[in-house]
Amino acid sequence: MGKITVETCEIEGLKIITPSVFGDNRGYFMETYNYNDFKEAGIPEVFVQDNQSASKKGVLRGLHFQKEFPQDKLVRVIKGEVYDVAVDLREGSKTFGQWYGVLLSEENKKQFFIPKNFAHGFLVLSDYAEFCYKCTDFYHPNDEGGLLWNDPEIGVEWPIPEGMELTLSEKDTKWGGIKEFKR
């Protein structure tokens, strides 16, 4: 191993992955994903779809999940900086409804592994960000669920700087809270 380091989080299943970066006067090289290394680190999932989005400062996407076709996700930022959040929606979990957040940026090159049955969202902190994520199942548009980003029952502490105007999609302003959650 040695190509990645994996940190566990307070919520079981969530992991922060930091790749080894090899740099010289030309720039750098890093392996962002290698099935064998991830499997050895306890992440044996097989990813079937890669996605990428671009967003401007203040965009908040989430908190999203798939109901019948849940996805494990491996997320990272290739340009800019975001605050990434996962909320535990696993039935019977001792941390159900709890959240965890991590700063992902092009500088720290960290990745965040989010298992199935977590809601996911992020807030763009830089002027512009490009966000990439791998998924273990395909996106099913009629299967999408969500939670209100500012549900007081969940209590996500988004690092919203003073004066930042948030931009949300219409659907992200209409999700219910964790009390109304139904898979």
C-alpha positions, 0 to 999 in steps of 0.5 A: 500500500502506501499510495493512500492514507485513510482516516476514519471519521466519527460516523462509521463508514465515512472515510477521508482518503489522502493520496500520495502526491509525487512532485518535482519541477515539472509539477506533480503526479498522483493516483486518484483511484486504484481498486487494489489500494482501496480494497486493501484500505477497506473500500472494496466497492466497484464504481460504475459512473463518474460525474463532474460538476462546476459551481460558483461561490455560494452554491449549495447542492444537497442534501441528496440521496437515492431511495431504492438504488442507493450509491456509495460515493467517492468525491473530490475537488479538482478546482477550488474548495468546498465544504462537503457533508454526509448525513447518516440515513442508515436504519438502525444506525447508532448515528442516524441523523448525525452529520460529518463535514470535511473541507475538500480542495484542489490543494489538499487533494483529499477525497471523501468516501460516503457509503450507501444510505447517506445524504450528501451535499456541499457548499462552494467556498472558493470563487469557482469549484469543480467537483468530481465523484464516482458512484457504485450505481447509476443515477435514477432520476425518479429515485432521488430524495433529499433533506433540507440543507438547514434542517435544525434537527440535523444541525449541519454547521455550514461554514457560511462566511459573513456576506455570502449569498447562497444559491440553491436549486428550487428543489433543494429549498423544498425538501423536508427535514429528517423527521419527515424522512422516508426511504 
